[in-house]
Amino acid sequence: MPDVVLPCLDEAGALPWVLARLPAGYRAIVADNGSTDGSPAIAAEHGATVVHVPQRGFGAAAHAGLEAATDDVVCFCDADGSMDPADLPLVAGPVLAGDADLVLGRRRPTRRSAWPVHARVANVALGVMLRRRTGLALHDLGPMRAARRTALLGLGITDRRFGYPLEMVTRAADAGWRVRELDVPYAPRAEGTRSKVTGTVLGTVRTIRDMRQVLSS
């Protein structure tokens, strides 16, 4: 069954619920990016494999988790409780069946508070740029995704910041991968956690900057 990479930075409040929701047979790899709230210990207590990633950056954590994975199929999921790991088989299914090479979970908010207005606006803009760049009919750079480990490593993704998820898609498109998008629920993140990507206007601006660099490369 697939390995699940969970990039993590101070997600102590969400990890117990997230790890408890993993489907049977799915192995959690918590790629910790320097948490100071005890997240690594909590993850280990709940049965996760913990990878310590000293290089700061979302992409650094995600890629370290990918390198630590051993299963043929690897999933990615946020560790803040906004996405339910119980939905992972929906995303991993087409990859396991050989019907797709990369599957992205398109976020569908369960409540308006799940997705701040500034983040929604940024996502729409990025979706337009992504469709122009790749020709793929995509609407979201969904953080819940699945692909085959060896193929992902073969893409040679270099970004180690917020541009990592986008570079994965652009390189996959350039390589002729079959990329699919499926709807998944998106809820408000766990109390006491904050998005490192779109939780603030500044975080959103930094994300757009990193992703524009990927699109222009």
N, C-alpha and C positions, 0 to 999 in steps of 0.2 A: 504493500500500500504506500501511497505517497508520503514523502517528507514534507513538513510545513515550516517554512521560514517565517519567523516572527521578529522583524526588526524592533528593537526595544530601547527606549530611553525613558526611565522613570515611569513605569507602568504598573507599579505595585498594586494599585487599586483595582486594576482590570484583569491582571494575569490569572488569578484563581478561577474566575468565571470563564475566561477565554480558553484556558487549558482544559477545563472540565467539559467544554463543549466540543472538543475534537472528536470526530467520528472514530469508531473502533478501528484500530490498525494504523491510523495516521500518527506519525511521529513528529513531535514538536521540537524545533530547533530555535531556541531563543537567542538571537544575535544581539547581545547587549552592548550598547554604544556609550558606556560610561555612566550608568545609572548610579544615583546616590541615595535611592530610597529603598534599597534592599531587593530590587527586582530580580537579580540573578539568583539569590538564595530562595526566593519564593518560587521562581521557575523550577529550580532543581527539586524543591520539596514536592512539587506537583508533577514530577516525572519528566520534565523537559530536559533535553540536551542543551547545555548553555555554552555559547561561544562568546568569548570576551573579545571585543573589537576596539582596540585603542584608537584607531584612526576615526576621527569624528566625521559624520555625514551619513545620511540615510542610505545612500548607495553603498558606502563602505560596509555598513551593517548587513544590508541585503545580500551583497555579493559574498561576504564572509560566510553567511548562512548557506548560500548556494554551494560554496566550495566545501562546506562541512557535510552537506547532504550526501547520502549514499544510494538512495532509491532512484530508480529510473525516471520517475515523475516527481517533480517538485512543485509545491504550491507556495504562494506568498499570501500573507494576510496581516493586516494591522493588528497590533497587540493592545489597542486602547478600548476594546469592547464595542466599537462602532459597527463591526461586522461579526456575524455569527459563524464561527468555524463549522457549525453543523451544516452550513450551506456549501462547504468545500466539495463534496461529491458532485454537486451540480456543475461546478467549474472544472473539476478534474476529469469528469466523465468523458467528454469528447476527446481529450488527450489520451486517456487510457484505452478508449475504443479505436484510436487511430483515425478519428474523423477530423481532428484539428491539431495544429502544431502549437498554438498559443491561444489560450482562452482568457478573456478579461471579464471580470464581473462589473457590469455597469451599475453604479450605485443608484438605488431608488430610495430616497429618504422616507422613513416611516413617520417622521415629524419634521415640521419646518425648522425646528431648532437643531436638527441633526447636521444641517449644512448651512453655514453662515452665508449671507448674501454676497459678500466679497469673494468667497470661495466659489460660489455658484457661477458668478460672472466670469471669474478667471477660468473656470473649467470649460465654459462655453467657448471662450476665446481660444483656449488651447485645443479644444476639439476641432474648431475650424482650421487652425494651423496644421493640426495633425492630419486631417483629411486631405488638405492641399498637398502636404508633404508626401504622404504615403498612398493616397488614392483609396484607402480603406474606409468603409462606412462605419467609423467609430465615433462615439460621443463622449467617452470618458476614459481616463487613464486609470481604470479601476485598480485599487491596491490588492484586491483578491484576484489572483491569476494562477495559471498552471501551464506548465510546459515540461519537456523532457530535459533532464539535467545536462546530459552531454551536449545536446544541441544548444542549450542556453550558454554554456561555457564557451562553445565554439563561436558564438556571436562576437566575442571579443569586446564586451561592453567596457568602456573606460571611465565613464562618469562615476564619481563616488559621492555626489551630493544629491540634490533633489531632481536632477535630470536623469537619474538612473532608470526610473520606470519608462520614461519617454524614449530613451535610447534603446531600451530593450525592444520596444515596438517598432521604431524606425529601422533598426537593423534586421529585425525579423521580416518586415515588409520588403526591405531591399533584397533579402535572401529568398523571397518568394514563398514565405511561410503561409500556411492557411491560418488566418487569424479570425477568431470569432468573439462576439460580445454577447453576454447573457445577463439578464437582470438579476440583481441580488439586493436584498433589503439593506438599508443603511440607517442606523439608529444613532441617537446621541451617544457620544463616548461616555465611558464610565466616569462617575463623579470623582473629582480629584485628579483626572488626567487631562492633558491638553495636547491638541495636535501640534506636532513639530513642523508640519508643512503648511497647513491652511488655518491654524487656530487663531492667527493674528493677521492683521493687514500686512505687517512687515514680513511675516513668514510667507504669505502669499506672494508678495513682491519678489522675495528671494527665489521662490520656486519658479515664478515666471522667468526671471533672469536666467536661471540655470537651464531651463527648458528651451528658451530661445537660443542659447548657445548651442544646444544639441541640434536644434532644427537648422541652424545656420552652418553647421559643420559638414 
